[in-house]
Amino acid sequence: MQINVTAWKSESEIDVQYNGGANAANLTSLQVHIYNINGEIVNQIISVPVIGNIYRFPYNGALYVDSVNVVGTFRDGSQQTVLAVSL
């Protein structure tokens, strides 16, 4: 499946943007996994992703993000990693 997702960090949050793609009509949800340097994993679900939306995941205190992994779930029940990025 082909969809486009980007992620970046700012001083106080991780931003994830869903940009659509060839299989956007088949996407039902996105699972966002934020991996921190200290071993903590933050898991969030975007249950109804909207093309062009930026989803913000704020932090309290310091930002120790190592990487972000986003898994898409599609209408046929399949799941696929659609973004894996070190930040």
C-alpha positions in Angstrom: 0.0 0.0 0.0 1.2 3.5 -0.8 0.5 6.4 1.5 2.7 9.3 2.6 3.4 10.2 6.2 6.0 12.6 7.6 7.1 13.3 11.2 9.3 15.9 12.8 10.0 17.2 16.3 9.9 20.7 17.7 10.9 22.0 21.1 7.8 20.6 22.8 6.1 18.0 20.6 6.3 15.5 17.8 4.3 16.3 14.7 3.0 13.6 12.4 1.4 14.7 9.1 -0.7 12.4 6.9 -0.3 13.5 3.2 -2.5 11.0 1.4 -1.2 8.8 -1.4 -2.2 6.2 -4.0 -4.0 4.0 -1.4 -5.4 6.8 0.8 -9.0 5.6 0.2 -8.1 2.2 1.8 -6.5 3.6 5.0 -8.6 3.2 8.1 -6.2 4.2 10.9 -2.6 5.1 11.8 -0.7 3.7 14.8 2.0 6.1 15.9 4.9 4.7 18.0 7.3 7.2 19.5 10.6 5.7 20.8 12.5 7.7 23.4 16.2 7.5 24.1 15.4 6.4 27.7 13.5 3.3 26.5 10.0 4.7 26.9 7.6 4.1 24.1 4.6 6.4 23.5 1.8 4.7 21.5 -1.1 6.7 19.9 -3.8 5.8 17.4 -5.2 8.2 14.8 -8.5 6.5 14.3 -9.7 8.6 11.3 -6.7 10.1 9.5 -7.5 13.1 7.4 -5.3 14.0 4.5 -3.3 17.1 5.2 -3.9 17.1 9.0 -1.0 17.5 11.4 -1.3 15.4 14.5 0.6 16.8 17.5 1.9 14.7 20.4 3.0 17.2 23.1 5.7 16.4 25.7 5.9 17.5 29.3 9.5 18.4 30.1 12.5 17.4 27.9 12.1 15.9 24.5 14.2 12.6 24.2 12.8 11.2 21.0 15.0 8.8 19.1 12.6 7.6 16.4 9.1 7.4 15.2 7.4 4.5 13.5 3.9 4.8 11.9 1.9 1.7 11.0 -1.2 2.0 8.7 -4.2 -0.3 8.9 -6.2 -0.7 5.7 -9.7 -1.8 4.9 -8.7 -5.4 4.1 -7.3 -5.7 7.6 -3.6 -5.6 6.5 -1.1 -3.5 8.4 2.1 -1.9 7.0 4.8 0.3 8.3 4.3 3.6 6.4 7.0 5.6 8.1 10.2 4.7 10.1 12.4 7.7 10.8 15.1 8.7 13.3 14.7 12.2 14.7 
